[in-house]
Amino acid sequence: MPVEFTSDHEIFRDSVKKFIEKEIRPFAETWEIQGRTPRSLWKKCGEMGFLGISYPDSVGGMGADFLYNYIFAEEMAKCGSPGVATGFAVQTDMATPALAEHGNPLLIENFLKPAISGDMICSIAVTEPGCGSDVAGVQTRAVLDGNDYVINGQKTFITNGTQADFITLLARTNDKPGHHCFSLFVVPTKISGFSVGKVLRKISHLSSDTAEIVLQDVRVPKNHLIGQEGEGFIYQMEQFQFERLAGMANAIGMMKRGYELTKKYVSMRETFGKPLVERQVVQHKLADMYAEIILIETLALRCVELAQKKENFSKLVTVLKLKGAQAKIRVLEECVQLHGGYGLMHEYEVARLYRDSKLAGIGGGANEIMLEIIAKMEGLIPKKSSSSLNYAKQVEKSVVAN
Ligand SMILES: Cc1cc2nc3c(=O)[nH]c(=O)nc-3n(C[C@H](O)[C@H](O)[C@H](O)COP(=O)(O)OP(=O)(O)OC[C@H]3O[C@@H](n4cnc5c(N)ncnc54)[C@H](O)[C@@H]3O)c2cc1C
Protein backbone atom coordinates (compact mmCIF):
# COMPACT_ATOMS: atom_id res chain seq x y z
CA MET A 1 0.00 0.00 0.00
CA PRO A 2 1.54 3.34 -1.00
CA VAL A 3 1.67 5.89 1.81
CA GLU A 4 -1.34 8.16 1.95
CA PHE A 5 -1.83 11.51 3.55
CA THR A 6 -4.90 10.94 5.73
CA SER A 7 -7.13 13.72 7.08
CA ASP A 8 -5.17 13.45 10.36
CA HIS A 9 -1.93 14.10 8.46
CA GLU A 10 -3.54 17.14 6.83
CA ILE A 11 -4.79 18.46 10.19
CA PHE A 12 -1.24 18.12 11.47
CA ARG A 13 0.11 19.92 8.38
CA ASP A 14 -2.31 22.80 9.03
CA SER A 15 -1.16 23.07 12.63
CA VAL A 16 2.50 23.26 11.49
CA LYS A 17 1.60 25.91 8.90
CA LYS A 18 -0.28 28.01 11.46
CA PHE A 19 2.61 27.72 13.89
CA ILE A 20 5.05 28.87 11.21
CA GLU A 21 2.89 31.87 10.21
CA LYS A 22 2.63 33.00 13.84
CA GLU A 23 5.95 32.05 15.38
CA ILE A 24 8.52 31.99 12.55
CA ARG A 25 7.76 33.88 9.33
CA PRO A 26 7.34 37.33 10.97
CA PHE A 27 10.78 37.00 12.59
CA ALA A 28 12.69 35.15 9.87
CA GLU A 29 14.38 38.31 8.56
CA THR A 30 15.57 39.34 12.03
CA TRP A 31 17.01 35.91 12.74
CA GLU A 32 18.83 35.93 9.39
CA ILE A 33 20.49 39.17 10.48
CA GLN A 34 21.19 37.94 14.02
CA GLY A 35 22.75 34.72 12.67
CA ARG A 36 20.78 32.41 14.94
CA THR A 37 17.32 31.21 15.85
CA PRO A 38 16.31 32.09 19.41
CA ARG A 39 16.27 29.42 22.09
CA SER A 40 12.62 30.26 22.87
CA LEU A 41 11.56 28.76 19.51
CA TRP A 42 12.89 25.36 20.57
CA LYS A 43 10.70 25.50 23.66
CA LYS A 44 7.65 26.51 21.60
CA CYS A 45 8.27 23.67 19.11
CA GLY A 46 8.74 21.27 22.01
CA GLU A 47 5.40 22.31 23.52
CA MET A 48 3.73 21.60 20.17
CA GLY A 49 5.27 18.11 20.12
CA PHE A 50 7.29 18.90 16.97
CA LEU A 51 10.64 17.80 18.40
CA GLY A 52 9.65 14.20 19.05
CA ILE A 53 7.10 13.43 16.36
CA SER A 54 8.17 9.84 15.71
CA TYR A 55 9.61 9.12 19.15
CA PRO A 56 7.51 7.01 21.54
CA ASP A 57 5.21 8.51 24.19
CA SER A 58 7.42 6.98 26.88
CA VAL A 59 10.18 9.51 26.10
CA GLY A 60 7.82 12.43 25.56
CA GLY A 61 7.32 11.95 21.81
CA MET A 62 4.11 11.87 19.79
CA GLY A 63 4.55 8.22 18.76
CA ALA A 64 3.41 9.15 15.24
CA ASP A 65 4.38 7.53 11.94
CA PHE A 66 7.29 8.88 9.89
CA LEU A 67 4.99 10.66 7.44
CA TYR A 68 4.25 13.23 10.16
CA ASN A 69 7.97 13.81 10.53
CA TYR A 70 8.21 14.23 6.77
CA ILE A 71 5.37 16.80 6.78
CA PHE A 72 7.06 18.79 9.55
CA ALA A 73 10.38 18.87 7.65
CA GLU A 74 8.65 19.89 4.41
CA GLU A 75 6.60 22.69 5.96
CA MET A 76 9.48 24.04 8.04
CA ALA A 77 11.49 24.49 4.85
CA LYS A 78 8.83 26.95 3.62
CA CYS A 79 9.11 29.14 6.73
CA GLY A 80 10.97 32.03 5.10
CA SER A 81 14.43 31.11 6.37
CA PRO A 82 15.70 27.60 5.56
CA GLY A 83 18.36 27.93 8.28
CA VAL A 84 15.63 27.65 10.92
CA ALA A 85 14.53 24.33 9.42
CA THR A 86 18.13 23.08 9.37
CA GLY A 87 18.68 23.80 13.07
CA PHE A 88 15.56 21.82 13.96
CA ALA A 89 16.35 18.96 11.55
CA VAL A 90 19.69 18.54 13.32
CA GLN A 91 17.87 18.24 16.63
CA THR A 92 15.14 15.85 15.46
CA ASP A 93 16.79 13.74 12.75
CA MET A 94 20.55 13.86 13.26
CA ALA A 95 21.57 14.35 16.90
CA THR A 96 18.89 12.30 18.68
CA PRO A 97 17.92 9.13 16.72
CA ALA A 98 20.87 7.00 17.87
CA LEU A 99 20.39 8.32 21.40
CA ALA A 100 16.70 7.30 21.32
CA GLU A 101 17.50 3.87 19.93
CA HIS A 102 20.56 2.94 21.99
CA GLY A 103 20.81 5.42 24.86
CA ASN A 104 20.70 4.11 28.46
CA PRO A 105 17.90 5.25 30.84
CA LEU A 106 20.08 8.00 32.32
CA LEU A 107 20.84 9.49 28.88
CA ILE A 108 17.18 9.20 27.88
CA GLU A 109 16.04 10.98 31.04
CA ASN A 110 18.70 13.70 31.18
CA PHE A 111 19.20 14.44 27.47
CA LEU A 112 16.65 12.91 25.09
CA LYS A 113 13.55 13.95 27.05
CA PRO A 114 14.71 17.58 27.46
CA ALA A 115 15.63 17.66 23.72
CA ILE A 116 12.09 16.53 22.85
CA SER A 117 10.47 19.01 25.23
CA GLY A 118 12.61 21.84 23.82
CA ASP A 119 14.35 22.49 27.14
CA MET A 120 17.67 21.51 25.59
CA ILE A 121 19.23 22.23 22.20
CA CYS A 122 21.59 19.70 20.69
CA SER A 123 24.11 19.24 17.89
CA ILE A 124 25.69 16.36 16.02
CA ALA A 125 29.48 16.63 16.00
CA VAL A 126 31.20 14.45 13.42
CA THR A 127 33.06 16.70 10.95
CA GLU A 128 36.59 17.81 11.83
CA PRO A 129 38.86 20.36 10.21
CA GLY A 130 40.78 17.53 8.49
CA CYS A 131 37.86 15.30 7.50
CA GLY A 132 34.31 15.66 6.31
CA SER A 133 33.33 13.17 3.63
CA ASP A 134 35.97 10.76 4.88
CA VAL A 135 34.60 10.22 8.37
CA ALA A 136 36.97 7.31 8.92
CA GLY A 137 39.61 10.01 9.34
CA VAL A 138 38.07 11.25 12.63
CA GLN A 139 40.89 12.08 15.03
CA THR A 140 38.94 13.13 18.12
CA ARG A 141 39.77 10.52 20.69
CA ALA A 142 38.02 9.23 23.81
CA VAL A 143 40.12 7.25 26.29
CA LEU A 144 38.68 5.40 29.27
CA ASP A 145 40.24 6.56 32.55
CA GLY A 146 38.63 5.05 35.64
CA ASN A 147 34.94 5.80 35.46
CA ASP A 148 35.29 8.55 32.87
CA TYR A 149 36.12 8.92 29.21
CA VAL A 150 38.64 11.68 28.57
CA ILE A 151 38.00 13.33 25.21
CA ASN A 152 40.36 15.46 23.13
CA GLY A 153 39.81 16.84 19.66
CA GLN A 154 38.23 19.46 17.46
CA LYS A 155 35.03 19.53 15.44
CA THR A 156 33.93 22.01 12.81
CA PHE A 157 30.82 23.16 10.91
CA ILE A 158 28.67 22.25 13.90
CA THR A 159 25.07 23.38 13.44
CA ASN A 160 23.51 24.83 16.64
CA GLY A 161 27.13 24.87 17.86
CA THR A 162 26.91 28.12 19.83
CA GLN A 163 23.65 27.24 21.56
CA ALA A 164 23.79 23.50 22.14
CA ASP A 165 23.34 22.16 25.68
CA PHE A 166 24.77 18.85 24.58
CA ILE A 167 26.39 17.36 21.52
CA THR A 168 26.24 13.83 20.16
CA LEU A 169 29.89 13.27 19.38
CA LEU A 170 31.68 10.70 17.25
CA ALA A 171 35.13 9.88 18.59
CA ARG A 172 37.76 7.24 18.03
CA THR A 173 37.99 4.73 20.91
CA ASN A 174 40.60 2.38 19.42
CA ASP A 175 42.84 2.05 16.39
CA LYS A 176 41.76 -1.38 15.19
CA PRO A 177 41.07 -1.60 11.48
CA GLY A 178 37.44 -2.01 10.41
CA HIS A 179 34.16 -0.51 11.57
CA HIS A 180 34.48 -0.94 15.28
CA CYS A 181 36.89 1.80 16.29
CA PHE A 182 34.43 4.68 16.79
CA SER A 183 31.91 5.39 19.53
CA LEU A 184 29.12 7.87 20.06
CA PHE A 185 28.94 9.96 23.21
CA VAL A 186 26.61 12.49 24.75
CA VAL A 187 28.78 15.43 25.81
CA PRO A 188 27.21 18.24 27.84
CA THR A 189 28.58 21.60 26.74
CA LYS A 190 28.72 23.28 30.15
CA ILE A 191 31.63 21.17 31.28
CA SER A 192 35.30 21.81 31.96
CA GLY A 193 37.49 21.63 28.81
CA PHE A 194 34.61 22.17 26.37
CA SER A 195 34.66 25.40 24.40
CA VAL A 196 33.08 26.91 21.33
CA GLY A 197 35.81 28.05 18.94
CA LYS A 198 35.26 30.28 15.95
CA VAL A 199 31.65 31.12 15.11
CA LEU A 200 31.61 30.53 11.35
CA ARG A 201 30.31 33.13 8.90
CA LYS A 202 28.43 31.50 6.04
CA ILE A 203 26.89 32.58 2.76
CA SER A 204 23.82 30.40 3.34
CA HIS A 205 21.50 29.31 6.16
CA LEU A 206 22.11 32.58 7.94
CA SER A 207 19.56 32.00 10.71
CA SER A 208 21.38 28.83 11.75
CA ASP A 209 24.48 29.21 13.90
CA THR A 210 27.50 27.13 12.89
CA ALA A 211 30.67 26.85 14.98
CA GLU A 212 33.90 25.10 15.70
CA ILE A 213 34.06 23.09 18.90
CA VAL A 214 37.15 22.32 20.95
CA LEU A 215 37.43 19.48 23.48
CA GLN A 216 40.43 19.59 25.76
CA ASP A 217 40.62 16.86 28.40
CA VAL A 218 36.85 16.81 28.62
CA ARG A 219 35.77 14.15 31.13
CA VAL A 220 32.39 12.51 30.72
CA PRO A 221 31.16 9.62 32.89
CA LYS A 222 31.34 6.17 31.33
CA ASN A 223 27.56 6.05 31.10
CA HIS A 224 27.57 8.92 28.58
CA LEU A 225 28.56 6.37 25.96
CA ILE A 226 25.64 5.65 23.60
CA GLY A 227 25.14 1.87 23.39
CA GLN A 228 28.27 -0.23 23.08
CA GLU A 229 31.82 1.04 22.75
CA GLY A 230 33.10 0.63 19.17
CA GLU A 231 29.61 0.58 17.63
CA GLY A 232 29.31 4.32 16.88
CA PHE A 233 29.55 3.87 13.12
CA ILE A 234 26.96 1.13 13.10
CA TYR A 235 24.50 3.28 15.05
CA GLN A 236 25.04 6.09 12.61
CA MET A 237 24.38 3.70 9.72
CA GLU A 238 21.05 2.79 11.24
CA GLN A 239 19.94 6.39 11.29
CA PHE A 240 21.50 7.89 8.17
CA GLN A 241 18.66 6.77 5.90
CA PHE A 242 16.19 8.79 7.97
CA GLU A 243 18.50 11.75 8.12
CA ARG A 244 18.69 11.87 4.31
CA LEU A 245 14.96 11.36 3.92
CA ALA A 246 14.20 14.24 6.30
CA GLY A 247 16.76 16.37 4.41
CA MET A 248 15.00 15.68 1.15
CA ALA A 249 11.56 16.47 2.66
CA ASN A 250 13.19 19.77 3.44
CA ALA A 251 14.43 20.14 -0.16
CA ILE A 252 10.93 19.40 -1.47
CA GLY A 253 9.49 22.09 0.82
CA MET A 254 11.99 24.65 -0.47
CA MET A 255 11.30 23.76 -4.11
CA LYS A 256 7.52 23.95 -3.60
CA ARG A 257 7.81 27.32 -1.92
CA GLY A 258 10.01 28.68 -4.72
CA TYR A 259 7.63 27.31 -7.35
CA GLU A 260 4.54 28.89 -5.71
CA LEU A 261 6.25 32.28 -5.26
CA THR A 262 7.39 32.20 -8.89
CA LYS A 263 3.96 31.24 -10.22
CA LYS A 264 2.51 34.28 -8.47
CA TYR A 265 5.29 36.57 -9.65
CA VAL A 266 5.06 35.67 -13.35
CA SER A 267 1.29 36.19 -13.29
CA MET A 268 1.78 39.70 -11.97
CA ARG A 269 4.97 40.85 -13.73
CA GLU A 270 4.48 42.30 -17.21
CA THR A 271 7.10 42.65 -19.93
CA PHE A 272 6.44 43.93 -23.43
CA GLY A 273 2.79 44.59 -22.57
CA LYS A 274 1.70 41.26 -21.13
CA PRO A 275 2.25 39.12 -18.02
CA LEU A 276 5.24 36.80 -18.24
CA VAL A 277 3.03 33.77 -17.64
CA GLU A 278 1.29 34.32 -20.98
CA ARG A 279 4.44 33.24 -22.79
CA GLN A 280 4.68 29.57 -23.59
CA VAL A 281 8.36 29.43 -22.68
CA VAL A 282 7.51 30.62 -19.15
CA GLN A 283 4.62 28.15 -18.84
CA HIS A 284 6.98 25.36 -19.89
CA LYS A 285 9.62 26.43 -17.40
CA LEU A 286 7.03 26.23 -14.63
CA ALA A 287 5.76 22.89 -15.93
CA ASP A 288 9.32 21.58 -15.91
CA MET A 289 9.85 22.74 -12.31
CA TYR A 290 6.60 21.08 -11.32
CA ALA A 291 7.70 17.84 -13.00
CA GLU A 292 11.03 17.87 -11.13
CA ILE A 293 9.31 18.45 -7.80
CA ILE A 294 6.76 15.68 -8.36
CA LEU A 295 9.49 13.24 -9.41
CA ILE A 296 11.49 13.85 -6.26
CA GLU A 297 8.40 13.84 -4.06
CA THR A 298 7.24 10.51 -5.51
CA LEU A 299 10.63 8.99 -4.81
CA ALA A 300 10.65 10.42 -1.28
CA LEU A 301 7.18 9.04 -0.52
CA ARG A 302 8.27 5.63 -1.79
CA CYS A 303 11.16 5.82 0.72
CA VAL A 304 8.68 6.74 3.46
CA GLU A 305 6.56 3.74 2.46
CA LEU A 306 9.54 1.38 2.73
CA ALA A 307 10.55 2.98 6.03
CA GLN A 308 7.05 2.43 7.45
CA LYS A 309 7.26 -1.22 6.40
CA LYS A 310 10.70 -1.41 8.01
CA GLU A 311 12.22 -2.49 4.69
CA ASN A 312 15.69 -1.49 3.57
CA PHE A 313 15.60 1.66 1.46
CA SER A 314 19.26 2.65 1.56
CA LYS A 315 19.77 2.48 -2.22
CA LEU A 316 16.61 4.42 -3.01
CA VAL A 317 17.31 7.10 -0.42
CA THR A 318 20.84 7.51 -1.82
CA VAL A 319 19.33 8.08 -5.27
CA LEU A 320 16.81 10.47 -3.71
CA LYS A 321 19.55 12.43 -1.94
CA LEU A 322 21.57 12.77 -5.16
CA LYS A 323 18.71 13.64 -7.49
CA GLY A 324 16.88 15.77 -4.91
CA ALA A 325 19.96 17.91 -4.26
CA GLN A 326 20.49 18.41 -8.01
CA ALA A 327 16.81 19.20 -8.67
CA LYS A 328 16.75 21.69 -5.81
CA ILE A 329 19.50 23.78 -7.37
CA ARG A 330 17.94 23.65 -10.86
CA VAL A 331 14.44 24.55 -9.68
CA LEU A 332 15.48 27.37 -7.39
CA GLU A 333 17.87 28.83 -9.94
CA GLU A 334 15.01 28.96 -12.45
CA CYS A 335 12.84 30.68 -9.82
CA VAL A 336 15.47 33.42 -9.49
CA GLN A 337 15.81 33.67 -13.28
CA LEU A 338 12.09 34.28 -13.69
CA HIS A 339 12.19 36.99 -11.02
CA GLY A 340 14.85 38.87 -13.00
CA GLY A 341 16.87 41.36 -10.94
CA TYR A 342 14.37 41.19 -8.08
CA GLY A 343 15.34 37.55 -7.65
CA LEU A 344 18.72 38.68 -6.39
CA MET A 345 17.33 41.10 -3.83
CA HIS A 346 17.41 40.17 -0.15
CA GLU A 347 13.76 41.03 0.37
CA TYR A 348 12.68 38.43 -2.18
CA GLU A 349 12.38 35.02 -0.58
CA VAL A 350 13.46 33.21 -3.75
CA ALA A 351 16.90 34.78 -3.37
CA ARG A 352 17.26 33.16 0.03
CA LEU A 353 15.90 29.83 -1.20
CA TYR A 354 18.38 29.82 -4.09
CA ARG A 355 21.27 30.82 -1.85
CA ASP A 356 20.41 28.05 0.62
CA SER A 357 19.91 25.37 -2.04
CA LYS A 358 23.62 24.59 -2.34
CA LEU A 359 24.11 22.85 1.01
CA ALA A 360 22.01 19.80 0.04
CA GLY A 361 24.68 18.61 -2.41
CA ILE A 362 27.47 18.93 0.18
CA GLY A 363 26.09 18.22 3.68
CA GLY A 364 24.63 14.81 4.56
CA GLY A 365 27.01 13.23 2.02
CA ALA A 366 28.18 15.16 -1.03
CA ASN A 367 26.74 14.27 -4.45
CA GLU A 368 29.99 12.52 -5.38
CA ILE A 369 29.72 10.32 -2.29
CA MET A 370 26.14 9.38 -3.24
CA LEU A 371 27.44 8.39 -6.69
CA GLU A 372 30.14 6.31 -5.09
CA ILE A 373 27.61 4.43 -2.96
CA ILE A 374 25.32 3.82 -5.94
CA ALA A 375 28.30 2.62 -7.99
CA LYS A 376 29.18 0.20 -5.22
CA MET A 377 25.62 -1.06 -4.83
CA GLU A 378 25.34 -1.50 -8.59
CA GLY A 379 28.52 -3.60 -8.58
CA LEU A 380 30.34 -1.06 -10.74
CA ILE A 381 33.38 -1.10 -8.50
CA PRO A 382 35.29 -4.29 -9.41
CA LYS A 383 34.94 -6.84 -6.62
CA LYS A 384 38.46 -8.17 -7.19
CA SER A 385 39.99 -4.79 -6.52
CA SER A 386 40.24 -4.99 -2.76
CA SER A 387 41.45 -1.42 -2.48
CA SER A 388 38.44 -0.06 -4.36
CA LEU A 389 36.16 -2.30 -2.38
CA ASN A 390 37.60 -1.11 0.88
CA TYR A 391 37.39 2.40 -0.38
CA ALA A 392 33.73 1.97 -1.32
CA LYS A 393 33.02 0.47 2.10
CA GLN A 394 34.78 3.36 3.69
CA VAL A 395 32.76 5.80 1.61
CA GLU A 396 29.56 4.12 2.68
CA LYS A 397 30.66 4.38 6.29
CA SER A 398 31.79 7.92 5.79
CA VAL A 399 28.43 9.26 4.74
CA VAL A 400 26.72 7.94 7.81
CA ALA A 401 26.57 11.31 9.49
CA ASN A 402 27.66 13.61 6.75
C1 LIG B 1 26.21 24.87 6.84
C2 LIG B 1 26.82 23.56 7.22
C3 LIG B 1 26.35 22.87 8.33
C4 LIG B 1 26.94 21.67 8.71
N1 LIG B 1 26.52 21.04 9.86
C5 LIG B 1 27.20 19.98 10.34
C6 LIG B 1 26.89 19.43 11.62
O1 LIG B 1 25.97 19.89 12.30
N2 LIG B 1 27.64 18.39 12.07
C7 LIG B 1 28.65 17.85 11.35
O2 LIG B 1 29.29 16.93 11.83
N3 LIG B 1 28.98 18.37 10.13
C8 LIG B 1 28.29 19.40 9.61
N4 LIG B 1 28.62 19.94 8.39
C9 LIG B 1 29.71 19.36 7.63
C10 LIG B 1 29.30 18.65 6.37
O3 LIG B 1 28.69 17.43 6.66
C11 LIG B 1 30.58 18.51 5.52
O4 LIG B 1 30.88 19.79 5.00
C12 LIG B 1 30.45 17.50 4.40
O5 LIG B 1 30.38 16.19 4.93
C13 LIG B 1 31.62 17.57 3.42
O6 LIG B 1 32.83 17.49 4.10
P1 LIG B 1 34.00 18.57 3.81
O7 LIG B 1 33.37 19.91 3.88
O8 LIG B 1 35.12 18.27 4.70
O9 LIG B 1 34.39 18.31 2.31
P2 LIG B 1 35.50 17.28 1.78
O10 LIG B 1 35.28 15.94 2.37
O11 LIG B 1 36.82 17.89 1.94
O12 LIG B 1 35.14 17.20 0.23
C14 LIG B 1 35.17 18.36 -0.59
C15 LIG B 1 34.45 18.06 -1.86
O13 LIG B 1 35.16 17.08 -2.58
C16 LIG B 1 34.31 16.20 -3.26
N5 LIG B 1 34.62 14.83 -2.81
C17 LIG B 1 34.84 14.39 -1.56
N6 LIG B 1 35.14 13.08 -1.56
C18 LIG B 1 35.10 12.67 -2.86
C19 LIG B 1 35.29 11.41 -3.52
N7 LIG B 1 35.57 10.31 -2.82
N8 LIG B 1 35.18 11.37 -4.87
C20 LIG B 1 34.90 12.49 -5.57
N9 LIG B 1 34.69 13.70 -5.00
C21 LIG B 1 34.79 13.79 -3.67
C22 LIG B 1 32.88 16.63 -2.91
O14 LIG B 1 32.40 17.45 -3.95
C23 LIG B 1 33.05 17.45 -1.65
O15 LIG B 1 32.04 18.45 -1.53
C24 LIG B 1 28.00 21.12 7.95
C25 LIG B 1 28.46 21.81 6.83
C26 LIG B 1 27.89 23.01 6.46
C27 LIG B 1 28.44 23.74 5.27
The ligand as a MOL file (V3000), in Angstrom:
LIG
                    3D

  0  0  0     0  0            999 V3000
M  V30 BEGIN CTAB
M  V30 COUNTS 53 58 0 0 0
M  V30 BEGIN ATOM
M  V30 1 C 26.2060 24.8670 6.8400 0
M  V30 2 C 26.8190 23.5600 7.2220 0
M  V30 3 C 26.3520 22.8730 8.3290 0
M  V30 4 C 26.9350 21.6670 8.7070 0
M  V30 5 N 26.5160 21.0440 9.8620 0
M  V30 6 C 27.2000 19.9780 10.3350 0
M  V30 7 C 26.8910 19.4260 11.6180 0
M  V30 8 O 25.9720 19.8860 12.3040 0
M  V30 9 N 27.6380 18.3950 12.0750 0
M  V30 10 C 28.6500 17.8510 11.3540 0
M  V30 11 O 29.2890 16.9270 11.8300 0
M  V30 12 N 28.9830 18.3660 10.1290 0
M  V30 13 C 28.2870 19.4030 9.6140 0
M  V30 14 N 28.6160 19.9380 8.3910 0
M  V30 15 C 29.7130 19.3650 7.6250 0
M  V30 16 C 29.3030 18.6470 6.3700 0
M  V30 17 O 28.6910 17.4320 6.6600 0
M  V30 18 C 30.5770 18.5070 5.5170 0
M  V30 19 O 30.8840 19.7930 5.0040 0
M  V30 20 C 30.4470 17.4980 4.4000 0
M  V30 21 O 30.3770 16.1920 4.9260 0
M  V30 22 C 31.6240 17.5670 3.4220 0
M  V30 23 O 32.8290 17.4910 4.0950 0
M  V30 24 P 33.9970 18.5740 3.8060 0
M  V30 25 O 33.3720 19.9120 3.8800 0
M  V30 26 O 35.1220 18.2700 4.6980 0
M  V30 27 O 34.3880 18.3110 2.3110 0
M  V30 28 P 35.5010 17.2770 1.7830 0
M  V30 29 O 35.2800 15.9380 2.3720 0
M  V30 30 O 36.8190 17.8920 1.9390 0
M  V30 31 O 35.1390 17.2020 0.2340 0
M  V30 32 C 35.1730 18.3580 -0.5940 0
M  V30 33 C 34.4480 18.0620 -1.8580 0
M  V30 34 O 35.1650 17.0830 -2.5820 0
M  V30 35 C 34.3060 16.2030 -3.2590 0
M  V30 36 N 34.6180 14.8330 -2.8100 0
M  V30 37 C 34.8420 14.3890 -1.5600 0
M  V30 38 N 35.1430 13.0810 -1.5600 0
M  V30 39 C 35.0980 12.6670 -2.8550 0
M  V30 40 C 35.2930 11.4090 -3.5190 0
M  V30 41 N 35.5650 10.3090 -2.8230 0
M  V30 42 N 35.1830 11.3730 -4.8660 0
M  V30 43 C 34.8970 12.4880 -5.5730 0
M  V30 44 N 34.6860 13.6990 -4.9960 0
M  V30 45 C 34.7890 13.7920 -3.6740 0
M  V30 46 C 32.8780 16.6270 -2.9130 0
M  V30 47 O 32.3970 17.4510 -3.9520 0
M  V30 48 C 33.0460 17.4480 -1.6540 0
M  V30 49 O 32.0370 18.4450 -1.5320 0
M  V30 50 C 28.0040 21.1220 7.9550 0
M  V30 51 C 28.4580 21.8110 6.8260 0
M  V30 52 C 27.8920 23.0060 6.4620 0
M  V30 53 C 28.4400 23.7370 5.2700 0
M  V30 END ATOM
M  V30 BEGIN BOND
M  V30 1 1 1 2
M  V30 2 1 2 3
M  V30 3 2 2 52
M  V30 4 2 3 4
M  V30 5 1 4 5
M  V30 6 1 4 50
M  V30 7 2 5 6
M  V30 8 1 6 7
M  V30 9 1 6 13
M  V30 10 2 7 8
M  V30 11 1 7 9
M  V30 12 1 9 10
M  V30 13 2 10 11
M  V30 14 1 10 12
M  V30 15 2 12 13
M  V30 16 1 13 14
M  V30 17 1 14 15
M  V30 18 1 14 50
M  V30 19 1 15 16
M  V30 20 1 16 17
M  V30 21 1 16 18
M  V30 22 1 18 19
M  V30 23 1 18 20
M  V30 24 1 20 21
M  V30 25 1 20 22
M  V30 26 1 22 23
M  V30 27 1 23 24
M  V30 28 2 24 25
M  V30 29 1 24 26
M  V30 30 1 24 27
M  V30 31 1 27 28
M  V30 32 2 28 29
M  V30 33 1 28 30
M  V30 34 1 28 31
M  V30 35 1 31 32
M  V30 36 1 32 33
M  V30 37 1 33 34
M  V30 38 1 33 48
M  V30 39 1 34 35
M  V30 40 1 35 36
M  V30 41 1 35 46
M  V30 42 1 36 37
M  V30 43 1 36 45
M  V30 44 2 37 38
M  V30 45 1 38 39
M  V30 46 1 39 40
M  V30 47 2 39 45
M  V30 48 1 40 41
M  V30 49 2 40 42
M  V30 50 1 42 43
M  V30 51 2 43 44
M  V30 52 1 44 45
M  V30 53 1 46 47
M  V30 54 1 46 48
M  V30 55 1 48 49
M  V30 56 2 50 51
M  V30 57 1 51 52
M  V30 58 1 52 53
M  V30 END BOND
M  V30 END CTAB
M  END
